[in-house]
Amino acid sequence: MTDSANNNPSKDDSSKNTAGTTPPLPTQTQENDEAALRESLKRCSPVTVEAALAFRVTRDPAFVPAIVIGIVERFVEPDLRSKLKGGADDVRLIDDLGIDSLTMMEIVILVEEVLQVQINNDELRNLRSIGEVKVFIDCKLRGVPPPAPARFLPIEQIAAVMPMQPPFLFLNEASVGASGAEGKYKITGDEFFLQGHFKGNPVMPASMMLEALGQLAVLALVEGIIPSEDGLAVDPATIYFTSCEGVRCHRICRPGDLLSLSVKPKRAKMPLATFEGQIRVGQEKAVVVEEITLTFGYAGAPAAGTAPVENTTATALETTDSAATAPANS
């Protein structure tokens, strides 16, 4: 009888390559990869693990935020993890989450392993927030240059360039990037306007919160968020608040609250620049402004010839103040 094994090669024989070795079956590779990934992320949430597994199959950057936040959460002290809930991009790695340089390296190593990317240490130095980390990694995966990191300005640098000065400066710190600016201001309770607003019930006037957003927009202009074709710098002495529209107040703000401010440019053509802005306290919306418009000019350029619209501003502020002192409406 003919040996059937010689005339009918087994499936194992057909899988041999020209070198005579047998490569692992695809299913085995996938299983091993999944097991290794689960082991690496064993102290992360199930959501993070599932996002990482999906990313390995699809390479879809949409899974990156869940992976990055999940990995950061693993290394953060339990009492600080609530700050990561809701996916707020302005949560700061050092100031809000207490992440030191060694912990940051542990996070980077695990992110590299899970996403299979290489991250240069020098590229990390200016990444301060969860949002900046997510944008940076997304660009790495897409193979496009990451945007220039936002410039961080402590209070000393802010006061050095701003026309507003204490006690009428409502920014403790700020960062200005290509797409907008973010700032922080903590209501201490010592602000002059709280002495009469209101008796025995200190509440930050909405007009002051709107002023804080306007100041952040001013800082963005001074720091060159709208570059001049001629390379001219904005003259701080030419910036005035002309109008605001679409103001909604969602929350009363009191001493002890930390205001997180953000503005993004909507359109600009000298002498006018319009921003959208918002203030949050933690994960809660406090104020949303659809449009804040400033007039400005460049140092050394001819006068713009547009005067600030004082009456428009005053009317808007009065309307906003009334809304803010009412109970939160949403």
Salt bridges, closest charged atoms under 4 A:
ASP13 OD1 - LYS16 NZ 3.97
ASP33 OD1 - ARG56 NH1 2.62
GLU34 OE2 - ARG38 NE 3.14
GLU39 OE2 - LYS42 NZ 3.06
GLU50 OE2 - ARG38 NH2 3.51
GLU73 OE2 - LYS85 NZ 3.17
ASP89 OD1 - LYS134 NZ 2.73
ASP90 OD2 - LYS184 NZ 3.77
ASP90 OD1 - ARG280 NH2 2.71
ASP95 OD2 - ARG128 NH2 3.57
ASP96 OD1 - ARG92 NH2 2.82
ASP122 OD1 - ARG125 NH2 3.06
GLU123 OE1 - LYS140 NZ 3.40
ASP138 OD2 - ARG142 NE 2.73
GLU173 OE2 - ARG92 NH1 2.50
GLU223 OE1 - ARG151 NE 3.45
ASP257 OD2 - ARG251 NH1 2.95
GLU284 OE1 - ARG251 NE 3.35
GLU290 OE2 - ARG248 NH1 2.86
GLU291 OE2 - LYS266 NZ 3.37
GLU291 OE2 - ARG267 NH2 2.86
ASP321 OD1 - HIS197 NE2 3.67
